[in-house]
Amino acid sequence: MRRFPRPWTIEEHNDACFIVRDAAGQALGYFYFEDEPGRHSAAKLLTKDEARRSAANFAKLVELLRGKG
């Protein structure tokens, strides 16, 4: 069984996405965004705030699932 050690952190990359990483540096999730209104709706991307909140909620999963299974 593969482990993804805590803590999971969030980093912004190239003003284009947030990356959630485990303590070993393994990328676990990418959340892309575009803040220019015309571009983010045309590309169907999240806004920066939506992507940040989604990444933060994803990073909390490790704590929610801790001790289960």
Residue, then its C-alpha position, 0 to 999 in steps of 0.5 A: m500500500r502506498r503512503f502519502p506522508r503528512p503534512w500535505t502542502i499547497e503551492e502556487h505554480n506559475d500563476a496558473c495552478f495550485i499543487v498539493r504535495d505530500a511531505a515527500g514532495q510527491a504531487l497529489g493534485y493540480f488545481y488550474f485557474e484563470d482570473e481573466p473573466g473571458r479566458h476562465s469561462a472560455a477555458k472552463l477553468l476555476t477562478k484563482d479563489e475557487a482553485r485555492r479553496s479546492a486545493a485547501n479542501f483536498a489537502k484536508l482529506v489526509e486529516l479527515l481520512r486519518g485513522k480510517g481503513 
